[in-house]
Amino acid sequence: MPEPLNDRGRLTDVLRLVEREAEAYLGTIDTALVRPPGGEHLESRLPSEGVGSLQAISELIAASLEGATRSTGPRYFHYVTGGVTPSALAADWLASALDQHAYNWVGSPFASRLEQISLGWLKELFGLPAEWSGVLTTGGTASNFVGLAAARRWWGLKHEVDIDTEGFAGLPPVPVFASGYLHASAVKALGMLGIGRRQPQILSRDAGGRLDLEALAAALDGLGGKPAILIATAGDVNTGDFDPLVEMADLAGAYGAWLHVDGAFGLFAAASPLTQHLVKGIDRADSVAVDGHKWLNVPYESGFAFVRDPVIHAGAFSATAAYLRTEPSARPVFGNLSAEMSRRARALPVWATLRAYGRDGYRAMVERHLGLAQRVARQVDDAPDLERLADVPLNVVCFRFHPAGVAEEALDSLNRKLGESILEDGRVAFGTTEYAGKVAFRPAIVNWRTEDEDVDLIVQVVRELGAKLAGSMAREG
């Protein structure tokens, strides 16, 4: 197979093969082991002579069936990962076939217009003002990066310095404040922006990480009117809890601070009247980050960033070259609103799933997941060998295995081993975390496929495997 041109005649065969195999794969996804026991048998050496598309894709399919995590299935509760709705999957395939360059309107009017519409729909869904700027990103980390880059630019301009042009030279450290709910992706974004991973001051009032509002007010007062960045979390990954957005917005307004909200999955609380109170005040933020491949249930990679001030937003990412200066006026250049200039048309699955199911469809799904989380919480509370560690305001249930007769100092080790056993078992998937100084589990329910029988396995598997481990520890002791 000398070069791709010689393979053109196999295109239809390859697409039909993938279609058949994908259909078969998804046909078993509801009951398949989440983590299959097979290995990965892939050629690791770069071949001198290729085997052609049909053989290459056949090998890839075989390896995926053996080794791919069934994270799109209903029993994957790890990392707050959603599945892929039928409309989003089909649109994502179409996006690859169309292969649009979604940098600007000239590159692809179609992709740009879809992104514009999709962002408008998302702002409406989340309760954000229509006039805010927005852009589709690769996920929560990239969305936090966009929002905090805008915050950095704002902070620099308050010091009469264009940081994006001049850099940080001569400027003091950037004051950043957050609760113990601060997510690693926001910390990573601060590092990439040169603000610093150690810069956030964590102000917690308890071991769980809840924000100490009095301490925040005192810290802001101590700055003497100097600008600062507040990072609020809308949906803590361990508990689903929220920072007090209204109170943080009040403080940001009173002290002239920038309020950034990391709403990776929690912002979808806005979709239901049952949980809308959790996001009250979101429209008073200065920037907001959301993940698409979580509760929206679109394929990786997808995220959304929104910024109140379109001028600040564009100033943080604008770039140009002679060959790029062909954009019609009053048209958004989405490649100048995030780090990427080479951009996939990721608006297709976002638009398709919102068009397919609408506001009411997502409200129904969110409310079904809220009910499933409460179902798991009740099962945990009813089990004599389980201990729930936090309230369940949204879709995450934080608990640990706590059998009688096991000393407190041995529980962390027991739960870590149990977490490994759960992943190896493969019937469900969720890992361990640390909450309030204790090793725990935090399964998150966000997949559109998940039903009662799927979440019922959570407690069943934990108790079954936990009893075996506890028995083994007792015999060894």
N, C-alpha and C positions, 0 to 999 in steps of 0.2 A: 504494500500500500504506500506508494511513493509520496503522495500529498493529498490533502483533503478534497481537492477537485475530483480526484478519481473515485471518491466515496459518495458523490452526490446522488447516485442512483439508489443508495441504501437508506436515504433519509426517511422515506415513508415506512420502510420496514422497521427502522429503529423506533420511530414514534409509536407505531402500533405495538411493538414489543413492550415499551414502557407503559403504554396505556393498559395492556392486559395485566402486566405484573403489578402495576399500582392498584388496579381494581381488586386483584386477588389479595394483595397486602392489606388494603383497607377493609376488605371483607372479613378479615379475622382480627382486626385491631381491637375490637371490644373485649375479647377474652384472651388475647395473646399475653404471654409473659412480657412484662414491661421491659425487663432486661434479659434477653435471650442468653442461654448458656454457651452458645457457639463462639468460635474464635473468628478472626478476620484473616482471610486468605487472599491477600492482594499482592500483586507483583510490585516489588519495591525498587527494582532497577529500571532505569530509563532504557526502553528498548531502542535499538538502532532501527529496526524495521517494525512498523506498526502492524496490528492485527486487523485493522478496520473497525468501523463503528459498531457493527452488529456484535462482533466478538467482544469488544471492549465493554459495551453496555451489558452484555450477558454476564461477563465476569463481575461487573459492578453490582448488578442485581443479586447475583448469588452471594456476594460478600455482605450486602446490606441485609439480606434475609437472615444471615447468620449473626451479624453483629450490631445492627442498628437498634438503638433504644426506641421502644414504642412510645415516645414522648407525646405523640399526637393522639394517643389513646386515652380512654376515660379513667384509667387507674394510675396515671402519672400525676403525683401531687407534689413534685419536687420543684424548687426554684420559681414557684408561681408561674408555671408555663401553661399557656392555653393550647388548644388544638388548632385545627384549621377547618373553618366552615366549608361546606361544599362550594359556595360561590367564591370564597377567597382562594381556594385551591385552584379552581378553574381559571380565575383571573390571573393568578400567579403564573400558571402555565402560559397563558396568553401573553403576559408581560415578557416572558423569556422568548417567546416566538417573535414578538414585535421588536424586542431589543431596542427600546427607545433611549435616546440620550436626553435625560430629563434635567439638563443644566439650565436651559432657558427656553423662551418661547420660540426662538428661531430654530433651535435644535429639535424641539418637538412641541408644537402648539397643543397637540392632543394630550401629552403627558402633563404639560403645565396646566392646562385647563382642568384636567381631572384632579390634580393636586390642589388647585384653587378651590374647587367645589368640595372636595373631601375635607379640607381644613375648615371650611365654613360649616359643614355638617358636624364636625367634631366639636367645634366651639359651641354650637347650639346644644349638642348632647351634654357637654360638660358645664354649661352655664357661663361661658366666657364671652366677653364683649366681642361683637362682630368686627370691630375696627382694629383689634389686635393683629399683630403680625404673627405668622406661623410658617412652619416648614416640617416636612416629613424627614425623619432621620432613620438611623439603623436600629435604634432601641433606646432604652432608658439611660444608658451611659452617655450616648451621643446627645440625647435631649437635655440631660443635665449640663453637659458641656456647652451647648448652645445658650441655655438660660444663664449660666454662670459667666460665660464669655460676655454676654450683654451686661451683666452686673459688673464685671471687671471694667468694661469700657465706661460705664456710668460712673463708677468710683474714680477712675482716672480723670475723667472730665471734671468731676467735683474738685480735683486737685489741679485743674487747668492743664492737664497733660493727656494727649491722645496716646494711650498705651499701645494701641494696635499699630501705631506708626513709630512712636519713639521708644517704646519699651518701658520697663520699670525703673530705670536708673534714676536715683535720687529720691524715689518715693518711699514712704514708710510702709511697713507691713499692712496688709489688708485685714481689717477686723472682720471675722466671720463667727457667727454664733449659731448654735443648733442644739437640739435635744439629743438624748441618747439613742433616738431612733435614726439618726443620720446614717444613710446607706453608703456602702462602700463605693458605689458608682459615683456618688457626689464627691466623695473624698478623692477618688481617682481623677475626676474632672478638675478639681482644684489643683491637683498636682500637675496635670497637663497644661493648665493655664498659668503656671508659674506662681500661683497664690500660695501653694504649699499644702501638702497633705496633713501637716501638723498644725496648720493655722486655725482650724475650727476650735472654738472654745465650747466644750460640751457642758451644758447647764441642765443637770437632771435633779429631780427632787426625790427620786426613789431608785431602787436597784433595777426596776424595769426599764428606766430610761425616760420617764415622762418629764416634760419640760418644766423647769422652775421659772415661772413667769416673773417672780419678784427678782430673781437673780439676773434675768435678762434685762429687765428695766434698769437695774442698778448698773449693769455693764454698759448699757447704752448711755446712761446718764454720765458715767465716768469718762466717756469719750469727749465730752465737752462740745458737742455739736458736729464732730467729725463724722464723715459717712462710714457706713458699715453694711455688711451683707448678712441677712438672716436667711437660714435655710430651714424650711418647714417640711415635715414628712406627712404626706397624706396616704396612710396605709403602711404601717410598720411591718416589715417582712416576718417578724416573729409572732405578731399578735393581730395584725390588721388594724391596730389602733392609730389614731390621728393626733397630730399636734393641734393645739387650739388656734385655728387659722384666724378667727375673728380677733382674738386678743393679740396675736402676733401682727396682724395688719394694723391694729390700733397703735401698737408700739412703733411699727415701721413708719407710720404716718406722723406720730408725735416727734420722733427723733430723726426723721429724714433718712431712713434706712431703705435698702432694697430688699424686698421680700421675694425669695425664690421658693417655689413649692415643688417638691419631688412627689408627684402623684402617680408613680409608675403603674400601679394597678388600682390604687385606692380611689383615683379620680372617677372611676366608673361607678362609685357610690352615687354620683349625680344622676344616674340613669333611673333610679328608683325612689319613689316618695318615702320608702321605708328607711333609706339611708342618706337622703339628700342633706339632712342636718349636719352630717359629718363634714361636708365640703362647703358649708356656709362660710362666706368670706373669700372664696377662691377668686372672685372677680376683682378683689382688691389687691391681689398679688401683682408683682411686676414681671414675673416670668414663671412659667409652669412647664414641667416635664412629664410626659406620659409614655407608656410602653404600648405598642400595638400587638405584639405577639404574646401578650398576656390575656387580658379579659376581652379584647376585641376579637381574639381567635383568628388572626391572620398569620401567614407564614413568617418565619424569620427571614429577613431582618426588618423590623418595623417599629418606629417610634414617632412621637410628635413633640415639637417644642413650640411654645407660644410666648410672645413677648409683648408687653403693653405698648412700648414705644417703638414703632417701626423704624424710626431713624437710628435709634441706638442699636437695634437688632442688625440692621443692614451694615452699619458702620463697623461692627465687630467682625464681619466676614467678607466684605466687599473685595473683589479682585477683578482685574481686567487686563486685557491685552489688545493689541491692534486688531487682531482677527476676531475678537469677541465684541467689538463695539458696533454691533448691528441690531441691537435690541430695540423694538418699538417702544415708544414712551408709554408710561403707565401700565406696563406689563411686569409682573413679578419675575425676578431672576432668582429662582429657588436655589441655584448653585451658589449664590452669594448670600445665603441665609444660614448656611451650615458649613462644616469643615470640608465636605466633599464638593468637588466640581464635576467629577465623573459620577453620575447618579443614575441608578436603575429607576425605572418607572414604577416605584413601589406604591403609587397611588392606585393602581389598578385593583389589587385585592382589597384595599381599604374602601374604595368607592363601591366595589361590587358587593361586599358584605353588608355595608350600610344600606345600599339600595335594595338588597334582597330581603333584609329582615327589619330595617327601620328602627325607629326609637322604641316602638312597642315590643319588637322582638328582643332587643337587647335588655329592655326592662324586665321582660319575662325570664330571660336567661339569668340575669343577675339575681333576681328574686328567688329563682329555683336554687341557685348556688347558695344563697343566704340560708335557705331552708335546709339544705344538705349539711352546711356547716353546723347549724344548730342540732341536727340529727346526730352528728358525730360527737358534739359536745355532750349531749344527753347520754350517749353510750359510754363516753369516758367517765362521766359523773356516776353512772350506775355500776361501773366495774370496780370491784374492791381492790384491784391491783394496779389501777391507773390513777394519776393525779393531774387534774387540769390546773395549769399555772396562771392563766389569764382569762379575762373575759373574751367573748367572741363577738365583737361589734360588726365584723364583716365576713370574711370567707376563710380565715386562717384559724386553726385550732391548735393551741400550744399546750402540750401535756407531756408527761413522762411515765415510764413504767416504774411503779413503786410498790413492789410486793411486800407483804408482811415478813418481818424477820430479817430484812436486809438493812444494814446500818446506813445512815445518811452518807457517810464518807465513801461507801461502796457504790452508791447509786449512779454517780457520773460514769464510772467505768462500765457498769452494767448496761447503761443506756447507750453508751458509745458502741459497745459490742453488739447490742441489739440493733442499732442502726445499720451496722455492717451486714448483719444477718438478714435484715429486711431487704436491702438492695440485692443481696445474693439470692434470696428466695425468689424475687422477681414477680410475685403476684401483684404487688403494689410497689410504688416507688416514692419515697420521701426520705430525707436525710436528717441528721441531727443538727442542732443549733445550741447556743447558750443563751439562756434567758434568766435574768435575775440571779446570775451565778450558778445556774443549774443546767446540766446537759438535758436537752429536751427534743421533742419532735414538733414540727410545725407544718403538717400537711396543708396545702392550699388548694382550694377548689375553684378552678377557673375554666375547665374544659367543657365545651358545649355538649359533648357526648356523655358526661358523667351523670349517673342516675343513682337511685337508692342502693342497688346491689353492689355498685362500685365502691361507694364510701363505706358500706357496711364491712368491707374487707379490711379497712384500716384498723379498727379495734380488734377484729378477729385475728389478724396476722400478728399484731403486736403482742397480744396476750398469749397466743400459741407459741410463738418463737421465744417470747420473754420467759414463759414458764420453763422451757427447755434450758435456757441459759441459767436461770436462777437455780434450777435443780442441779445443773452441772457445777455451778459455783459452790453450792452447799456440799456436794460430794467431795469436791477438791478441798474445801475448808475443813 
